[in-house]
């Protein structure tokens, strides 16, 4: 190879590995804004209650706005069937082994789902607190669910997830008496990572606190169109 | 598999770089990896080999990793300190009011192209 060295050239790049995805995400977000479609990227650990929270949210809001759901999973269509049973348009995306969704996959999902006339769409990301935080999906807002059994120290362990989330739902507050979960410490830990975060304690199962979350969504839909 | 997603994303970005510069082949890629990026070097290299060999632009290319230290700044006393050694608490004034200055980056620094 020594004789070919002259043909090599060193090119300075200085770009984040996420550069291409970040640009696609910004383009998608601009399009969503011009269409007035408010897309919420919902992230959490597996088992924190994403699907139950979505079902509860859909029950409360489906009479006042048109809702769609994109479910992402490594495999299976369990979540899409569950959500479709709540009476909204739903599509299941398979990430093919990948642990997150990126902007390209989100766009494909939106294109395969008829989003004409939809006011609010949820993107149920893969259950994972690491990769989904790194890949901008192009959604209007990021929401995450932290459930009580996971512990109040999660914001310290997965700081990026809490930094990128506009709203943090603290779910399963009905079981607080059984766990060593300190709500004040949890708030402090979240706000240390992200002073702008809105924090909403709720219980998707009993419905407690769901009103505040639905109001956050209504305000979001309205502001997105403005 | 966190590292595989990062490799796919890096390849998308590199293919853009390739199109912009009309490059036909890249023989090495230098990546700066922050100490608290959460990426495991050996996994990243394994994923790279697998994925890069599926790209015409990057087939056979070598991935070089340059480690970058993580540094935090204390908002209370203004001093900087190594993050990995001391964590969130300032070693000088014991304040927890600290922020990460650098160390999370996963950046493509340069490529060698033909």
HADDOCK unambig.tbl for C-alpha pairs under 7 A between the chains (distance, minus, plus):
assign (segid A and resid 7 and name CA) (segid B and resid 114 and name CA) 5.99 0.50 0.50
assign (segid A and resid 8 and name CA) (segid B and resid 112 and name CA) 6.37 0.50 0.50
assign (segid A and resid 8 and name CA) (segid B and resid 113 and name CA) 5.62 0.50 0.50
assign (segid A and resid 8 and name CA) (segid B and resid 114 and name CA) 4.91 0.50 0.50
assign (segid A and resid 9 and name CA) (segid B and resid 112 and name CA) 5.55 0.50 0.50
assign (segid A and resid 9 and name CA) (segid B and resid 113 and name CA) 5.35 0.50 0.50
assign (segid A and resid 9 and name CA) (segid B and resid 114 and name CA) 6.34 0.50 0.50
assign (segid A and resid 10 and name CA) (segid B and resid 110 and name CA) 6.77 0.50 0.50
assign (segid A and resid 10 and name CA) (segid B and resid 111 and name CA) 5.77 0.50 0.50
assign (segid A and resid 10 and name CA) (segid B and resid 112 and name CA) 4.44 0.50 0.50
assign (segid A and resid 10 and name CA) (segid B and resid 113 and name CA) 6.33 0.50 0.50
assign (segid A and resid 11 and name CA) (segid B and resid 110 and name CA) 5.44 0.50 0.50
assign (segid A and resid 11 and name CA) (segid B and resid 111 and name CA) 5.31 0.50 0.50
assign (segid A and resid 11 and name CA) (segid B and resid 112 and name CA) 6.19 0.50 0.50
assign (segid A and resid 12 and name CA) (segid B and resid 109 and name CA) 6.12 0.50 0.50
assign (segid A and resid 12 and name CA) (segid B and resid 110 and name CA) 4.30 0.50 0.50
assign (segid A and resid 12 and name CA) (segid B and resid 111 and name CA) 6.60 0.50 0.50
assign (segid A and resid 13 and name CA) (segid B and resid 108 and name CA) 6.09 0.50 0.50
assign (segid A and resid 13 and name CA) (segid B and resid 109 and name CA) 5.28 0.50 0.50
assign (segid A and resid 13 and name CA) (segid B and resid 110 and name CA) 4.85 0.50 0.50
assign (segid A and resid 14 and name CA) (segid B and resid 107 and name CA) 6.31 0.50 0.50
assign (segid A and resid 14 and name CA) (segid B and resid 108 and name CA) 5.36 0.50 0.50
assign (segid A and resid 14 and name CA) (segid B and resid 109 and name CA) 4.45 0.50 0.50
assign (segid A and resid 14 and name CA) (segid B and resid 110 and name CA) 6.63 0.50 0.50
assign (segid A and resid 15 and name CA) (segid B and resid 107 and name CA) 5.49 0.50 0.50
assign (segid A and resid 15 and name CA) (segid B and resid 108 and name CA) 5.29 0.50 0.50
assign (segid A and resid 15 and name CA) (segid B and resid 109 and name CA) 6.86 0.50 0.50
assign (segid A and resid 16 and name CA) (segid B and resid 106 and name CA) 5.86 0.50 0.50
assign (segid A and resid 16 and name CA) (segid B and resid 107 and name CA) 4.15 0.50 0.50
assign (segid A and resid 16 and name CA) (segid B and resid 108 and name CA) 5.93 0.50 0.50
assign (segid A and resid 17 and name CA) (segid B and resid 9 and name CA) 5.93 0.50 0.50
assign (segid A and resid 17 and name CA) (segid B and resid 10 and name CA) 4.35 0.50 0.50
assign (segid A and resid 17 and name CA) (segid B and resid 13 and name CA) 6.26 0.50 0.50
assign (segid A and resid 17 and name CA) (segid B and resid 106 and name CA) 6.07 0.50 0.50
assign (segid A and resid 17 and name CA) (segid B and resid 107 and name CA) 5.54 0.50 0.50
assign (segid A and resid 17 and name CA) (segid B and resid 108 and name CA) 6.16 0.50 0.50
assign (segid A and resid 18 and name CA) (segid B and resid 9 and name CA) 5.84 0.50 0.50
assign (segid A and resid 18 and name CA) (segid B and resid 10 and name CA) 6.63 0.50 0.50
assign (segid A and resid 19 and name CA) (segid B and resid 13 and name CA) 6.17 0.50 0.50
assign (segid A and resid 20 and name CA) (segid B and resid 12 and name CA) 6.26 0.50 0.50
assign (segid A and resid 20 and name CA) (segid B and resid 13 and name CA) 4.92 0.50 0.50
assign (segid A and resid 21 and name CA) (segid B and resid 9 and name CA) 6.87 0.50 0.50
assign (segid A and resid 98 and name CA) (segid B and resid 1 and name CA) 6.69 0.50 0.50
assign (segid A and resid 98 and name CA) (segid B and resid 5 and name CA) 6.75 0.50 0.50
assign (segid A and resid 99 and name CA) (segid B and resid 1 and name CA) 6.18 0.50 0.50
assign (segid A and resid 99 and name CA) (segid B and resid 2 and name CA) 6.83 0.50 0.50
assign (segid A and resid 131 and name CA) (segid B and resid 2 and name CA) 5.91 0.50 0.50
